């Protein structure tokens, strides 16, 4: 399954916005502070709301600093925050639509309340059925029920639990290599869901040996094309501390080669290894990646779409990945589906979001890459022109 449509109202940068017909690989473009990360955060929000443990609407809002920090600054009379998402199956057939609205009530307790929650199920023949419509009669007499969504409650989401599992399984990664390399020295609390890769080694260690070795072998094969002198990649546990490690052997003048552990890897190597590992994890939920090009040589970045597609195909993973990027090298790959290019443009009335225009699509179909046909338009902002 994957998200094919996302509609936002009063969500952070976006007073309103909608993107449709999204494929399994999505690239989000736009200048700094336009709202690329905030677009990803709408999907993360649905994930946090849908969690059966340690989640829910109130927790998801509180993590983001409250409704006031989430609501678009350009919201006027209509201050409701709304997220809609369509989910399709592997044949691109619409199967679910989820709509969630919330706001602070005008009187009484100031706790956020659900203003709208609707789940629609679609059949292959196009027939649809509304499985949930809120607020309903019980909530008119007891407004406390509106503090929670039904998608977060196991007792209430039985008819659409597959949808709840789909959202709650989404993974967000913006790996910070230093947290992985020097985690023992830095110490401190690991943030829920580990978005910065502090426990990436434990993630590998918890995988069964057979699956772990197969995944590492695919990563090794991919890395051979971009990491000079790499001979092999292996997983091991430290005999003294018991801590898990990754070890790479490089060709060397010594007969047995030179070995390095993850604290000696380059930042770029750690980032690409984490991406390739996550792409292989089974499941249907989206993988959200922030700027995978960071710390990587441009020649390697240009190969990323091909490498990612190859690893994903060989591991038979059906995950959708949604990537934010500024990289010309990444977008120079001619195999990027035009449907998967999303452009965010800031303005004085909030950011707008769109797919490729007809002119851009024609240029892509004529053989130009997204870096040539779309990225220059995505970089244009009035503020930048003014500064220059």
DAJO-V917932 format. One record per residue. N is the residue number from 1. RES is the residue in three letters. SS is DSSP state (a for helix, b for strand, c for the rest). PSI is psi in whole degrees, 0 to 359 (NA if undefined). NEAR is the number of other C-alpha atoms within 8 Angstrom. Layout:
N,RES,SS,PSI,NEAR + N,RES,SS,PSI,NEAR
This chain:
1,UNK,c,155,12 + 2,UNK,b,163,14 + 3,UNK,b,125,13 + 4,UNK,b,340,12 + 5,UNK,b,140,13 + 6,UNK,b,126,12 + 7,UNK,b,134,12 + 8,UNK,b,145,14 + 9,UNK,b,125,12 + 10,UNK,b,32,17 + 11,UNK,b,107,15 + 12,UNK,c,245,12 + 13,UNK,c,341,12 + 14,UNK,b,109,14 + 15,UNK,b,322,15 + 16,UNK,b,154,10 + 17,UNK,b,149,11 + 18,UNK,b,136,10 + 19,UNK,b,141,12 + 20,UNK,c,168,8 + 21,UNK,c,40,7 + 22,UNK,c,135,12 + 23,UNK,c,197,12 + 24,UNK,c,343,9 + 25,UNK,b,121,11 + 26,UNK,b,134,14 + 27,UNK,b,122,11 + 28,UNK,b,121,13 + 29,UNK,b,156,14 + 30,UNK,c,160,14 + 31,UNK,c,170,12 + 32,UNK,c,141,5 + 33,UNK,c,16,5 + 34,UNK,c,331,11 + 35,UNK,c,19,14 + 36,UNK,a,311,12 + 37,UNK,a,326,8 + 38,UNK,a,330,9 + 39,UNK,a,317,8 + 40,UNK,a,324,10 + 41,UNK,a,337,8 + 42,UNK,a,322,10 + 43,UNK,a,321,10 + 44,UNK,a,323,10 + 45,UNK,a,315,9 + 46,UNK,a,323,10 + 47,UNK,a,311,12 + 48,UNK,a,323,13 + 49,UNK,a,321,15 + 50,UNK,a,351,14 + 51,UNK,c,137,13 + 52,UNK,c,332,9 + 53,UNK,c,135,4 + 54,UNK,c,31,6 + 55,UNK,c,209,13 + 56,UNK,c,166,14 + 57,UNK,a,311,12 + 58,UNK,a,319,10 + 59,UNK,a,318,11 + 60,UNK,a,321,12 + 61,UNK,a,317,11 + 62,UNK,a,322,8 + 63,UNK,a,332,7 + 64,UNK,c,11,9 + 65,UNK,c,10,9 + 66,UNK,c,169,9 + 67,UNK,a,322,11 + 68,UNK,a,330,6 + 69,UNK,a,339,9 + 70,UNK,a,318,11 + 71,UNK,b,139,12 + 72,UNK,c,137,13 + 73,UNK,c,342,8 + 74,UNK,c,1,8 + 75,UNK,c,136,10 + 76,UNK,c,253,5 + 77,UNK,c,320,4 + 78,UNK,c,104,5 + 79,UNK,c,4,9 + 80,UNK,c,138,10 + 81,UNK,b,131,12 + 82,UNK,b,136,13 + 83,UNK,b,130,13 + 84,UNK,b,140,12 + 85,UNK,b,133,12 + 86,UNK,b,138,13 + 87,UNK,b,131,13 + 88,UNK,b,163,14 + 89,UNK,c,188,10 + 90,UNK,c,343,7 + 91,UNK,c,15,5 + 92,UNK,c,26,6 + 93,UNK,c,128,8 + 94,UNK,b,127,11 + 95,UNK,b,333,12 + 96,UNK,b,147,12 + 97,UNK,b,127,12 + 98,UNK,b,131,11 + 99,UNK,b,127,12 + 100,UNK,b,122,12 + 101,UNK,b,148,12 + 102,UNK,b,160,12 + 103,UNK,b,173,12 + 104,UNK,b,129,9 + 105,UNK,c,149,10 + 106,UNK,c,340,5 + 107,UNK,c,168,5 + 108,UNK,c,208,5 + 109,UNK,c,145,5 + 110,UNK,c,20,8 + 111,UNK,c,138,7 + 112,UNK,b,144,11 + 113,UNK,b,151,11 + 114,UNK,b,125,14 + 115,UNK,b,340,12 + 116,UNK,b,131,11 + 117,UNK,b,117,14 + 118,UNK,b,134,13 + 119,UNK,b,124,13 + 120,UNK,b,131,12 + 121,UNK,b,138,11 + 122,UNK,b,140,11 + 123,UNK,c,161,9 + 124,UNK,c,331,8 + 125,UNK,c,2,4 + 126,UNK,c,350,6 + 127,UNK,c,148,7 + 128,UNK,b,157,8 + 129,UNK,b,132,7 + 130,UNK,b,113,9 + 131,UNK,b,339,10 + 132,UNK,b,134,8 + 133,UNK,b,114,10 + 134,UNK,b,154,8 + 135,UNK,c,149,11 + 136,UNK,c,182,7 + 137,UNK,a,317,6 + 138,UNK,a,329,6 + 139,UNK,a,345,11 + 140,UNK,a,333,8 + 141,UNK,a,347,6 + 142,UNK,c,90,7 + 143,UNK,a,345,8 + 144,UNK,a,334,6 + 145,UNK,a,337,7 + 146,UNK,a,359,11 + 147,UNK,a,345,12 + 148,UNK,c,149,11 + 149,UNK,c,162,12 + 150,UNK,c,335,7 + 151,UNK,c,338,12 + 152,UNK,c,350,15 + 153,UNK,c,119,9 + 154,UNK,c,326,9 + 155,UNK,c,346,5 + 156,UNK,c,348,7 + 157,UNK,c,20,12 + 158,UNK,a,323,7 + 159,UNK,a,344,5 + 160,UNK,a,35,10 + 161,UNK,a,330,10 + 162,UNK,a,323,6 + 163,UNK,a,317,8 + 164,UNK,a,318,13 + 165,UNK,a,324,10 + 166,UNK,a,311,11 + 167,UNK,a,315,12 + 168,UNK,a,342,13 + 169,UNK,c,0,11 + 170,UNK,c,142,13 + 171,UNK,b,129,10 + 172,UNK,b,130,9 + 173,UNK,b,128,12 + 174,UNK,c,70,11 + 175,UNK,c,130,9 + 176,UNK,c,105,10 + 177,UNK,a,324,10 + 178,UNK,a,327,8 + 179,UNK,a,329,11 + 180,UNK,a,318,12 + 181,UNK,a,318,9 + 182,UNK,c,30,9 + 183,UNK,a,320,10 + 184,UNK,a,321,5 + 185,UNK,a,321,5 + 186,UNK,a,317,7 + 187,UNK,c,203,6 + 188,UNK,c,174,4 + 189,UNK,c,139,4 + 190,UNK,c,127,7 + 191,UNK,c,144,6 + 192,UNK,a,138,5 + 193,UNK,a,1,5 + 194,UNK,a,57,10 + 195,UNK,c,340,12 + 196,UNK,c,10,9 + 197,UNK,c,21,13 + 198,UNK,c,326,12 + 199,UNK,c,30,9 + 200,UNK,a,321,9 + 201,UNK,a,322,10 + 202,UNK,a,326,8 + 203,UNK,a,318,8 + 204,UNK,a,318,8 + 205,UNK,a,328,9 + 206,UNK,c,349,6 + 207,UNK,c,144,8 + 208,UNK,c,146,7 + 209,UNK,a,318,6 + 210,UNK,a,314,6 + 211,UNK,a,321,8 + 212,UNK,a,314,11 + 213,UNK,a,320,10 + 214,UNK,a,318,8 + 215,UNK,a,317,11 + 216,UNK,a,327,11 + 217,UNK,a,320,9 + 218,UNK,a,320,9 + 219,UNK,a,318,12 + 220,UNK,a,315,10 + 221,UNK,a,318,8 + 222,UNK,a,319,10 + 223,UNK,a,332,9 + 224,UNK,a,331,11 + 225,UNK,c,346,7 + 226,UNK,c,344,7 + 227,UNK,c,111,7 + 228,UNK,c,140,6 + 229,UNK,c,13,7 + 230,UNK,b,131,11 + 231,UNK,b,314,9 + 232,UNK,b,161,8 + 233,UNK,b,131,11 + 234,UNK,b,160,9 + 235,UNK,b,142,9 + 236,UNK,b,161,8 + 237,UNK,b,136,8 + 238,UNK,c,129,9 + 239,UNK,c,333,5 + 240,UNK,c,308,4 + 241,UNK,c,337,5 + 242,UNK,c,2,7 + 243,UNK,c,143,6 + 244,UNK,b,149,11 + 245,UNK,b,157,11 + 246,UNK,b,143,11 + 247,UNK,b,132,12 + 248,UNK,b,136,12 + 249,UNK,b,130,12 + 250,UNK,b,152,11 + 251,UNK,c,139,9 + 252,UNK,c,165,8 + 253,UNK,c,338,5 + 254,UNK,c,145,6 + 255,UNK,c,323,5 + 256,UNK,c,4,5 + 257,UNK,c,176,10 + 258,UNK,b,135,9 + 259,UNK,b,143,8 + 260,UNK,b,144,10 + 261,UNK,b,174,10 + 262,UNK,a,333,10 + 263,UNK,a,352,8 + 264,UNK,a,353,7 + 265,UNK,c,154,9 + 266,UNK,c,158,6 + 267,UNK,a,318,10 + 268,UNK,a,320,10 + 269,UNK,a,317,9 + 270,UNK,a,318,11 + 271,UNK,a,314,13 + 272,UNK,a,327,9 + 273,UNK,a,319,9 + 274,UNK,a,321,10 + 275,UNK,a,313,9 + 276,UNK,a,327,11 + 277,UNK,a,312,11 + 278,UNK,a,327,8 + 279,UNK,a,335,12 + 280,UNK,a,347,12 + 281,UNK,c,134,7 + 282,UNK,c,158,7 + 283,UNK,c,165,8 + 284,UNK,c,355,12 + 285,UNK,c,154,14 + 286,UNK,c,150,13 + 287,UNK,b,119,14 + 288,UNK,b,118,12 + 289,UNK,b,128,12 + 290,UNK,b,117,10 + 291,UNK,c,68,10 + 292,UNK,c,347,12 + 293,UNK,c,348,10 + 294,UNK,c,137,6 + 295,UNK,c,6,7 + 296,UNK,c,144,10 + 297,UNK,c,144,7 + 298,UNK,a,326,9 + 299,UNK,a,325,7 + 300,UNK,a,318,9 + 301,UNK,a,320,11 + 302,UNK,a,335,12 + 303,UNK,a,350,10 + 304,UNK,a,311,9 + 305,UNK,a,320,10 + 306,UNK,a,315,8 + 307,UNK,a,316,9 + 308,UNK,a,317,10 + 309,UNK,a,322,8 + 310,UNK,a,313,8 + 311,UNK,a,317,14 + 312,UNK,a,318,12 + 313,UNK,a,315,8 + 314,UNK,a,331,7 + 315,UNK,c,355,8 + 316,UNK,c,36,7 + 317,UNK,c,135,13 + 318,UNK,c,19,9 + 319,UNK,c,139,14 + 320,UNK,c,136,15 + 321,UNK,b,139,11 + 322,UNK,b,119,13 + 323,UNK,b,134,13 + 324,UNK,b,143,13 + 325,UNK,c,153,13 + 326,UNK,c,358,8 + 327,UNK,c,123,7 + 328,UNK,c,322,8 + 329,UNK,c,316,11 + 330,UNK,a,320,15 + 331,UNK,a,2,13 + 332,UNK,a,349,11 + 333,UNK,c,126,13 + 334,UNK,c,353,9 + 335,UNK,c,5,4 + 336,UNK,c,128,9 + 337,UNK,c,124,8 + 338,UNK,a,331,9 + 339,UNK,a,337,10 + 340,UNK,a,12,13 + 341,UNK,b,122,12 + 342,UNK,b,129,13 + 343,UNK,b,129,12 + 344,UNK,b,131,16 + 345,UNK,b,122,12 + 346,UNK,c,154,10 + 347,UNK,c,178,7 + 348,UNK,c,350,4 + 349,UNK,c,33,6 + 350,UNK,c,164,12 + 351,UNK,c,146,13 + 352,UNK,b,156,11 + 353,UNK,b,139,11 + 354,UNK,b,165,10 + 355,UNK,c,188,11 + 356,UNK,c,145,12 + 357,UNK,c,171,6 + 358,UNK,a,320,6 + 359,UNK,a,317,6 + 360,UNK,a,319,10 + 361,UNK,a,319,10 + 362,UNK,a,319,8 + 363,UNK,a,321,10 + 364,UNK,a,318,12 + 365,UNK,a,335,7 + 366,UNK,c,356,6 + 367,UNK,c,354,7 + 368,UNK,c,152,10 + 369,UNK,c,167,11 + 370,UNK,a,329,14 + 371,UNK,a,327,12 + 372,UNK,a,321,9 + 373,UNK,a,333,12 + 374,UNK,c,317,10 + 375,UNK,a,319,12 + 376,UNK,a,323,9 + 377,UNK,a,326,7 + 378,UNK,a,339,12 + 379,UNK,a,347,8 + 380,UNK,c,127,9 + 381,UNK,c,145,9 + 382,UNK,a,324,6 + 383,UNK,a,319,6 + 384,UNK,a,317,8 + 385,UNK,a,320,8 + 386,UNK,a,317,6 + 387,UNK,a,319,5 + 388,UNK,c,NA,4
